[in-house]
Amino acid sequence: MSVIIVIDDEHRQRDILQTILEGEGYEVHTAPSAEDGIKLIKALNPDVVITDLKMGGMSGMQLMDAIPDDLIKPAVIIMTAYGTISSAVEAIKKGAFDYLTKPLEKDVIVLTVKKATERMKLLKENIRLQDALFGKFKIEGIVGESKSMKAVMEIVRKVTPTSVTVLIQGESGTGKELIARAIHYNSPRKTCPFTAINCAAIPENLIESELFGYEPGAFTGATRRKIGIFESTDKGTLFLDEIGDLPPLMQTKILRVLQDKEIRRIGGKDSIKVDVRIIAATNKDLEREVVKGGFREDLYYRLKVVTIGLPPLRDRKEDVQSLVKFFIDKYNNEFGKRIKGISDSSIKALMDYHWPGNIRQLESVIERAVLMSDTDMINLDDIKGELRLPTDRGILDIEIPDEGINFEELEKELIKKAMTKANNVAAKAARLLGMSYKTFWYRLEKFNISSKEDMPPQKKN
């Protein structure tokens, strides 16, 4: 039920309005003066305030200025028997919803209050959705207690209140867009647009018109003006995902925007100033791409004012259990399920898995498990079909990158990982790799890797 406060120093006028509006189903309170009205406004936070313009003491205009800023400002309807064009203009400039002259007609006041309450419902819903959006991307809400993620979030907290350009690097599925949104929705730009585009997903012949827009007649089929993404994101944040796949010509044009803070529509003659924060992301090694000539060096250094490196999930296994709990709660709410937790064997399987798809893959696995589980616990049978467990993998089930691999470095890395898993005990590490102790020890010496054990003396022939 909408709450309305009527403020008028005429007792009869207050009673008439209260009777009419209560008959329409509103909760109505009255006050004989603006000073008393302010007290009611602070106590009740109403949807609509109907106030006389001229009263003894504070006027209706002064009352609008006195409404506390920490409240959702109610829709204010000014009424007066001494209406003038200048006073009406002043009231509207101050933010009044409407301006009515006495004597008031019942149909007019009922219709005006109805419009005012509908407007307030929309305003409050908009505020609620904004609060939910901001809450969803709260920095504190990002799951991760590992040392690497704490370091990431420390950088995020420092860059958030600024407009500095940020480059986020990490494998696919590590949460690059989540970090970009967290930066935006906790920044001073949070009420302005956040626009995300995937540079690899837009055809090369369309990306310029998407980003910068065009004028009528700029090319065949351009029959009307189109506003580009940069222009529509003014005062907000533009997230350029997979920027490593941006065509060379567009790299030059993006560099110009970063330098000059202006764009020009295709076919246009005038430059247009834009205030857009750029957050870029890539799963490529841009430094290597610069060396290879696939990415402009000057653009790379413009983008990497601050660099955030997101670790893959396999390097932050201590966060797996927290992420699982988060996703179970999320999909319990979404599917109306009551999954209480996950079995120890399932957690072990998740912890042992290598997660090539990172957090995105983990979320998909838990989403399916919550949906398909017939009990209140997720069991190994609910997830193992989604995982290529180590026992199912062939010895050659590894990806070889296009640029090839350094086999000696691969061998060295395997030796180090085996030593780490074996708590630096060479004999145990040798068994993990299926090597004889003597062969394994030879490789330790070759790569100058230390061990807790000393090599036993060799027997003389």
Secondary structure, DSSP 8 states (H G I E B T S, - for coil): --EEEEE-S-HHHHHHHHHHHHHTT-EEEEESSHHHHHHHHHHH--SEEEEESS-SSS-HHHHHHHS-TTS---EEEEEESS--HHHHHHHHHTT-SEEEESS--HHHHHHHHHHHHHHHHHHHHHHHHHHHHHHHT-GGGS---SHHHHHHHHHHHHHTTS---EEEE--TTS-HHHHHHHHHHTSTTTTS-EEEEETTTS-HHHHHHHHHEE-TTSSTT--S-EE-HHHHTTTSEEEEETGGG--HHHHHHHHHHHHHSEE--BT--S-EE---EEEEEESS-HHHHHHHTSS-HHHHHHHTTEEEE---GGG-GGGHHHHHHHHHHHHHHHHT----EE-HHHHHHHHHS--TTHHHHHHHHHHHHHHH-SSSEE-HHHHGGG---GGGS-TT-----TT---HHHHHHHHHHHHHHHTTT-HHHHHHHTT--HHHHHHHHHHTT---SS--------
